Every structure is written in structure tokens, then in C-alpha cells.
Amino acid sequence: MAIKMITTDIDGTLLTNTKKITTHTKKALQMARQQGVYVVLCSGRPLVGMQEYLTELGFYRADDYAITFNGGQVQRVTETTPLFSKMLTTEDFVKLDQLSHQLGVRGQAVTPDGNIYVTTPDVSPVSVMDSYFTKMPLHVRENAQAAGVFDLAKYMWADEASILTSAISKLPADIQESYYCVHSEEWFFEFMHPRATKGNTMLELAAKLGIKPAEVMAVGDQNNDLTMIKAAGLGVAMGNANPLVKENAQVVTADNEHEGLATAVEKYVLN
């Protein structure tokens, strides 16, 4: 069955390690789009953190879409109001932030309008890095209540890998049952609405566009890409993907330094 929608992760998939889109990858995706295939960037980033790449690719029309916040929202790239949205509440912020302090791990709340809130003066360098790369302003508040936040796209632990590993081992069962929890990067562990996964949201968007799951190709490299790789008709793991992602993908392409995304698009979409 022909592929009608490509859903691609950004970091470690679309981008090289220096956060660039290669000319080869850009041309392959643009050719797919010219042939009527939807190309949907899907990331933990907010829309503002995707805009430079959408602009570079030329995917900035009314019929171009992006999946943001790891599936928390779907947006037309020309609009700020989401088509679908699965958010957390201020009560979730308070609960998860208190847990972070109890477990000794630094956390951050990310709001739908693209702001990061932390509640410790000892700001994690990971939060600073995240703010820089995603273009989200970083705010320090005394506590979760003082942030004045009414809804969240997600709450994240953002800290050293060893600290995350220790905190994850102590994660209460009721928290794991109440949220979609995923170790998305070495230094990130994320808490989201239980239905806010890349896979669920990808299928919702595909259905809206009249596209069957079998007509979707999903490409990624980390655990937060697993749900879309499993749900797509063709799940593709990057060569730099972790072992679990490769195990659950139907095919493995080259890594992000060797244009694995372009290779997959040419082989399975443009052939």
C-alpha cells in the first residue's frame, strides 16, 4: 500500500548531531510533499521550536501539520490553536513537582504556549539547554502554585542520567498508572496525559486526513517514538536508535549522520 503520510521525529532523526537538515534529506522530504504525501514533524518540542525547520523545508502552508509535545497537540503550522489537545492540569503540576523534590531530581513544567517553569533556584543545565534549543523562555518560581499555570503540555524530569535512573527506580506505581511516562532522552523523563502519545495522535491526524494506518510511515530513534513506530503501517528505526526502538521497528535505516531518513523516504515513498 502506498505511503500517504510520513511522520518523523526531529532530534536524532530529521536533524544531524549539529541540529542541521542535510541537503539530501531536505530534497527527499520536499519531493514527497510535492507528490502529495503529508510530511508531519513530530516532536517533544512546541511549535515554536519546530518553526525554523518547517520554514527551511518549505512546509508552511495551511495543509501542513505538526505534532507537538510528544503527542500532546496537533496543529496546522499556520495556526496557534490546536486541532487536538491532551493537556495536564495545575493539580498535576503540583503533584509531580512535589514528587520531584521528594526524589531529589530537578523537574520542569512545559506550558502549551511554549514556556518552561522550574521551582528551584538550582536550575538544571539540562533545562537551560532545552530552553535554548526549543526556543522556550525559562522561568524560575518559588513553587508550582506561584507559577500561576493553569494547564501543562507536559512535566519533565531534566537532570543528569544517574539522577534520573535513581528517581525512575523509585517512581510510585500510581504515578505510572495515571500518566504516560517515557524516558525520552538520556537526560529527560516525561509525564503526560495518558492519551498524549505520538502514536495515538498520529493516528488521530491520519484519520482526519482520510489516511489509513497502513498508509503511514513513522521514523524515530528514542523511546518516545515507540508508540508511533508500532502504530504505523511502516515503522522505521534510525541507525542511531536505541535497541528497543530497533527491536520494534519493521526496518532499520542508516543513522542521522548518514541521512537515514532520506534513505527511507527514497526507498519506501519515492520508489
C-alpha positions as CSV (number, residue, x, y, z in Angstrom):
1,M,0.0,0.0,0.0
2,A,1.3,3.4,-0.9
3,I,2.6,5.7,1.9
4,K,0.4,8.9,2.2
5,M,1.9,10.3,5.4
6,I,5.4,10.4,6.8
7,T,5.7,11.2,10.5
8,T,9.2,12.0,11.5
9,D,10.9,12.7,14.8
10,I,13.2,15.8,14.8
11,D,16.2,15.4,17.1
12,G,18.3,12.3,16.1
13,T,16.1,11.7,13.1
14,L,15.5,14.7,10.8
15,L,18.5,16.5,12.2
16,T,22.2,15.7,12.4
17,N,24.0,15.8,15.7
18,T,24.7,19.5,14.9
19,K,21.0,20.2,14.6
20,K,21.1,20.6,10.8
21,I,18.9,19.2,8.0
22,T,21.2,17.9,5.2
23,T,20.5,18.9,1.6
24,H,19.8,15.3,0.7
25,T,17.2,14.9,3.4
26,K,15.6,18.2,2.6
27,K,15.2,17.3,-1.1
28,A,13.7,13.8,-0.3
29,L,11.1,15.2,2.0
30,Q,10.3,18.1,-0.4
31,M,9.9,15.6,-3.2
32,A,7.5,13.5,-1.1
33,R,5.5,16.6,-0.3
34,Q,5.3,17.6,-3.9
35,Q,3.9,14.2,-4.7
36,G,1.0,14.8,-2.2
37,V,2.4,12.9,0.7
38,Y,1.9,14.7,4.1
39,V,5.2,15.2,6.0
40,V,4.5,15.7,9.7
41,L,7.2,16.7,12.1
42,C,6.5,15.0,15.4
43,S,8.5,16.0,18.5
44,G,8.5,16.8,22.2
45,R,9.1,20.4,21.1
46,P,6.5,23.1,20.9
47,L,5.6,24.5,17.5
48,V,7.9,27.5,18.1
49,G,10.8,25.0,18.4
50,M,9.9,23.5,15.0
51,Q,9.4,26.7,13.0
52,E,12.9,27.1,11.7
53,Y,12.9,23.6,10.3
54,L,9.4,23.9,8.9
55,T,10.4,27.1,7.2
56,E,13.6,25.6,5.9
57,L,11.7,22.6,4.4
58,G,9.0,24.9,3.0
59,F,6.3,23.1,4.9
60,Y,4.4,26.2,6.0
61,R,1.0,26.0,4.2
62,A,-2.5,25.7,5.6
63,D,-2.5,22.0,4.8
64,D,0.8,21.3,6.7
65,Y,0.6,19.8,10.2
66,A,2.9,19.3,13.2
67,I,2.5,17.0,16.2
68,T,4.0,18.8,19.2
69,F,4.7,18.0,22.9
70,N,5.2,14.3,22.1
71,G,1.6,13.9,21.0
72,G,0.0,16.5,23.4
73,Q,-1.2,18.6,20.5
74,V,-1.7,18.6,16.7
75,Q,-1.5,22.0,15.0
76,R,-1.8,23.4,11.5
77,V,1.6,25.0,11.2
78,T,0.0,28.3,10.2
79,E,-2.3,28.4,13.3
80,T,-1.7,28.6,17.1
81,T,-5.0,27.0,18.1
82,P,-4.5,23.2,18.2
83,L,-6.7,20.7,16.3
84,F,-6.4,18.2,19.1
85,S,-5.1,18.8,22.6
86,K,-4.5,16.5,25.6
87,M,-3.2,18.6,28.5
88,L,-2.3,18.2,32.2
89,T,-3.7,20.5,34.9
90,T,-2.2,22.7,37.6
91,E,-3.0,19.9,40.1
92,D,-0.8,17.6,38.0
93,F,2.0,20.2,38.1
94,V,1.8,20.5,41.9
95,K,1.7,16.7,42.4
96,L,4.6,15.9,40.0
97,D,6.7,18.9,41.2
98,Q,6.4,17.8,44.9
99,L,7.4,14.3,43.8
100,S,10.5,15.7,42.1
101,H,11.6,17.5,45.2
102,Q,11.0,14.3,47.3
103,L,13.1,12.2,45.0
104,G,15.8,14.8,44.6
105,V,15.5,15.2,40.8
106,R,15.2,18.6,39.1
107,G,12.0,19.0,37.0
108,Q,10.3,21.4,34.7
109,A,6.8,22.2,33.6
110,V,6.2,23.0,29.9
111,T,3.0,25.0,29.1
112,P,1.1,24.9,25.8
113,D,2.2,28.4,24.9
114,G,5.8,27.3,25.0
115,N,7.2,28.3,28.3
116,I,9.3,26.3,30.8
117,Y,8.8,26.7,34.6
118,V,11.2,25.4,37.2
119,T,10.7,25.6,41.0
120,T,14.3,25.5,42.3
121,P,17.0,28.2,42.2
122,D,19.4,25.4,41.4
123,V,18.3,25.3,37.7
124,S,19.4,22.2,35.8
125,P,21.8,22.8,32.9
126,V,19.5,20.4,31.0
127,S,16.6,22.9,31.4
128,V,18.8,25.7,30.1
129,M,19.8,23.6,27.1
130,D,16.2,22.6,26.4
131,S,15.2,26.3,26.6
132,Y,17.9,27.2,24.1
133,F,17.2,24.6,21.5
134,T,13.4,24.7,21.7
135,K,13.1,28.5,21.8
136,M,11.0,28.3,25.0
137,P,11.6,31.0,27.7
138,L,12.7,29.7,31.1
139,H,11.1,31.0,34.3
140,V,12.1,30.3,37.9
141,R,9.3,30.3,40.5
142,E,9.2,29.6,44.2
143,N,6.8,26.7,43.8
144,A,4.3,25.2,41.5
145,Q,1.4,27.3,42.9
146,A,3.4,30.5,42.4
147,A,3.9,29.8,38.7
148,G,0.2,30.6,38.1
149,V,0.0,27.9,35.4
150,F,-3.5,26.5,34.6
151,D,-2.6,23.8,32.2
152,L,0.5,21.9,31.1
153,A,1.6,20.2,27.9
154,K,3.9,18.0,30.0
155,Y,6.0,17.8,33.1
156,M,9.6,16.6,32.7
157,W,12.5,15.5,34.8
158,A,15.5,17.2,33.4
159,D,18.7,16.2,35.1
160,E,21.9,14.1,35.0
161,A,21.4,10.5,33.8
162,S,22.4,8.9,37.1
163,I,19.9,11.1,39.0
164,L,17.2,10.2,36.6
165,T,17.9,6.5,36.9
166,S,17.7,6.7,40.7
167,A,14.4,8.7,40.6
168,I,12.8,6.4,38.0
169,S,13.6,3.3,40.2
170,K,11.5,5.0,43.0
171,L,8.6,6.1,40.8
172,P,5.3,5.2,42.6
173,A,3.0,2.8,40.8
174,D,0.0,5.2,40.9
175,I,2.0,7.8,39.0
176,Q,2.9,5.3,36.4
177,E,-0.7,4.3,36.0
178,S,-2.0,7.9,35.9
179,Y,0.3,9.3,33.2
180,Y,2.0,8.4,30.0
181,C,5.6,8.2,31.3
182,V,8.5,7.9,29.0
183,H,12.3,8.1,29.2
184,S,12.6,10.2,26.1
185,E,16.3,11.1,26.2
186,E,19.3,10.2,28.4
187,W,18.6,13.4,30.5
188,F,14.7,13.6,30.1
189,F,11.9,11.6,31.7
190,E,8.5,12.9,30.8
191,F,5.0,12.8,32.3
192,M,2.0,13.5,30.0
193,H,-1.8,13.0,29.7
194,P,-2.3,9.2,29.4
195,R,-3.6,9.5,25.8
196,A,-0.9,12.0,24.8
197,T,1.5,9.8,22.8
198,K,3.0,10.3,19.4
199,G,1.3,7.1,18.2
200,N,-2.3,8.0,19.3
201,T,-2.0,11.5,18.0
202,M,-0.5,10.4,14.7
203,L,-3.5,8.0,14.1
204,E,-6.0,10.8,15.0
205,L,-4.4,13.1,12.5
206,A,-4.3,10.4,9.8
207,A,-8.0,9.6,10.4
208,K,-8.8,13.3,10.0
209,L,-6.9,13.3,6.7
210,G,-8.6,10.1,5.5
211,I,-5.4,8.1,5.7
212,K,-5.3,4.5,6.9
213,P,-2.6,3.4,9.5
214,A,-1.2,1.1,6.8
215,E,-0.5,4.2,4.7
216,V,1.7,5.9,7.3
217,M,5.4,5.7,7.7
218,A,6.8,6.7,11.1
219,V,10.6,7.3,11.7
220,G,12.3,7.8,15.0
221,D,15.2,6.9,17.4
222,Q,14.1,7.1,21.0
223,N,11.5,5.6,23.4
224,N,9.1,8.4,22.9
225,D,8.9,7.4,19.2
226,L,8.0,3.8,20.0
227,T,4.2,4.4,20.0
228,M,4.2,5.8,16.5
229,I,6.6,3.3,15.2
230,K,4.4,0.5,16.5
231,A,1.2,2.1,15.2
232,A,2.3,3.0,11.7
233,G,2.0,0.7,8.7
234,L,5.7,1.1,8.3
235,G,7.8,1.7,11.4
236,V,11.4,2.8,10.7
237,A,14.2,3.0,13.3
238,M,17.2,5.2,12.6
239,G,20.6,3.5,12.7
240,N,21.3,5.5,15.8
241,A,18.1,4.4,17.5
242,N,18.3,2.6,20.9
243,P,17.9,-1.2,20.9
244,L,14.3,-1.2,22.0
245,V,13.3,1.0,19.1
246,K,15.1,-1.1,16.6
247,E,13.5,-4.2,18.0
248,N,10.0,-2.8,17.5
249,A,10.6,-1.3,14.0
250,Q,9.9,-3.2,10.8
251,V,13.1,-1.8,9.2
252,V,16.2,-0.1,10.3
253,T,17.8,2.6,8.1
254,A,21.1,4.5,8.3
255,D,21.8,6.8,11.2
256,N,21.1,10.5,11.4
257,E,24.7,11.4,10.4
258,H,24.3,9.4,7.2
259,E,20.9,10.6,6.1
260,G,18.9,7.6,7.2
261,L,15.6,9.5,6.9
262,A,16.3,10.4,3.3
263,T,17.2,6.8,2.5
264,A,14.0,5.5,4.0
265,V,11.9,8.1,2.2
266,E,13.5,7.3,-1.2
267,K,13.2,3.6,-0.7
268,Y,9.6,3.3,0.7
269,V,7.9,6.5,-0.5
270,L,9.6,7.8,-3.7
271,N,10.3,4.4,-5.3
